[in-house]
């Protein structure tokens, strides 16, 4: 009899728990993730709309007669296109891409298109993964995306090398959307590791931009490569009852599971949302196989809770460790703002507002240059703080030394049993278990310049 009476009580407790979870989910908006981040400036955000248009141009068959150009066109000179590769050229090993020599912005750009839902080869790239399957520079990455990145480097190494050597003052930018974003940023990491293949290009010249990024690398890699890689995530709205929050950078569900369940995506997102809500944040951060959106994050926010109508887009930026888009936002249009056309439009609107504000303030050219230096210094300090936060939270291998990437090799005599200088994942070495002194750790990475500002060591900057 007591068991029968206890059942309604358990049901009530269960219903209350579910109601509390649903209430928290409905109150959580995408703007909550970045509300403590700083505002981006026009100088640092300027490349984003231009890069979005370059990605859009990859979809065109003839750039001289474009079919889907946004208002004002792509702003691309077809004569500056070095090469274009379609699915037949890549044999399905990588999504189509284009190499563009942007003389106007002193930039060499390799841009990838996003997922083509009519192409089996794109699904093959996405499905070629298993969490914990592929180690890379002391962390984990998506196996299929990394294989695609290696294929592109092997195919275009000579072309990129010639361009980098011919234009020594140009930056080298890898960018893509959705599926292409994962290939682009992993290609940037591969190039950082193999700079000798591109004529020993300086690390500072290499950039990666992931538009609506796939979660493709472990947390330690996402933080360590934040000086090279940038991710752009859109959260927009058209009214208070219909908002849009990009699902792809938010769900840690393996990409292959998402596309296996493509026809029941809302069910998958809901189940994943419930599961992640029940997992403690600390446990998530200490899982070395959990994949994340890469690098420094730029969040375009247009929605305010319980407010009607659209608002001018605001761009917030940070190198977060915890709170890196870990919550799926329940939305009736969870996939709408994943579209590159919409991201380009809102990114351009955000940039125009920043430039208009600068014009009103009438910032002199000298002060503008000083502000650019200040931005670079603040980014370096924020980057250092993110590394410190990762060490404090004991993120696995957040401070793993590496002959590439962001970290210097072990000093002579340290970990002499390891020829590569890396701590193997899952090892029980004393170094991975003990907490290093943060001051000692910083001395390995940073120096102070003449003005007393924190900067990367010269040996480190060259890696």
Phi, psi and omega in degrees: 000318181294328179292319180295320179290331182285337182297313178300325179295317178297321179296320179296317179298317180297316180295320178296319179297317179295320180295320179295317178299313181297322179295316178295321180295318183289330179280339182281120175249164183297331180296338179297329184295327186242015186295338179264000181281160176280162179279138176284155178253165181298324182298318183276334183268351185306321182291340192296306179300320179297318179293323177299320179293325176296319177296317178300324181294336179296333180287340184282144175275325181225109182290340177282341176226069184291148181256332187237025183295138175291168177306131184093353178078182181279341184070033185243136174268113182303335180288345179269359177282118183281316179200158175224138178234129177257188183296326179293324180290323182272352182056030179076004182283340180206157176292160178303149182210170182218140172255122186235131180262098186270089181293327182296331181243012176053057188213139171255119189242131169246112187245136179250145173280171179271191183298132171257109187290351178264001184249121179294330183295326177294320177294324179298321178296315182293322184281349181277071181197151173207128184306128181086003183282321189239115175270146181206116176049048176081011179215195179241147177221168176289124188296311183295320179293322178292320177299320178296320179296316178298320181298317181294319179298316179298323184285324188246013184302313183294320180297312181295321180298316179298318181292317181297320180284327180287327181238078187293345180264358182274145171280162178241112187247130173249128184213158179188171181239134175059244177304316180295333180294321178296318178296319184296312185287327175290328175294321177299319178293320179296320179294321177301321179285338184233050183296336179296333179288343178245037176072034180055048179300140179294137180304326183293342180275349185265131178224150174228133178236118179254113180264123187052063194287149168278148175283109192230001181212156180290165189298320181297323177290320180301323180278318185295329181260019181290346176279348181248320190255139177232140177241142180241123181236133182255135169229112185231177180207155172242337174196172186291338183258359182218094182241170187227130179222118184300123185279330192296316178288353187259332185266127178275002176301131178308139184301327180294327178290324179298313186277342169290332182252030189302324185277358174227044183299318178302321179296317181297316180296319180295315179296319180294322179298316179296318181296314181294330178295329183272350180268125178300143181302320182298322179292322178298315185294332183267006176269105185292344182267355179285129184265153186224163169294138191275151164069203175289139184253136171243119185248115178270114187246130178233352188249139173239137183296140176061030178236141182270149173081177182267156181233153178303135182295139176240135181251121177248148185219150179190169169245077184283156173253289171277150183078032180269069181054054183271345184254126173285130181265120179294129185205150178279353178226055189293341182252354188295313185277011172283346184291134182295329179297316181290321180296317179299317182296312183287327177295320178293320177299316180297318180294319179299321179294320177297315181293322178297319177297320179295322179294321179297321180285344179052060181285121178297159183299320181296316179293328178295319178295320177296324178293323177298320177294322178295320179298314179299319179293318180294323177296319179296318180292321178293323177297316177298318179296324178294319176298318179297318179298319180297319178294318180299320180280357179060042174296130184305123176061026178296335179242026179295121177296150182210143176290351180237210171050221188263345190249150176283164176289163174303146172291155185303132180099342179272134175049048185294347180282347182254118183286332182272345181084003180258150174271119183300142177298138178079002181287158181253027182296155181296328182295320181286341182267326185273153179271115180288151173294130182296322180298318178295322181295317181295324181298332179288336189251324192235155171230174172250138177277188184297330180272001177091005181277149179284127178223159176292146175298152181300320179294327180285320181295334180281346183279000000 
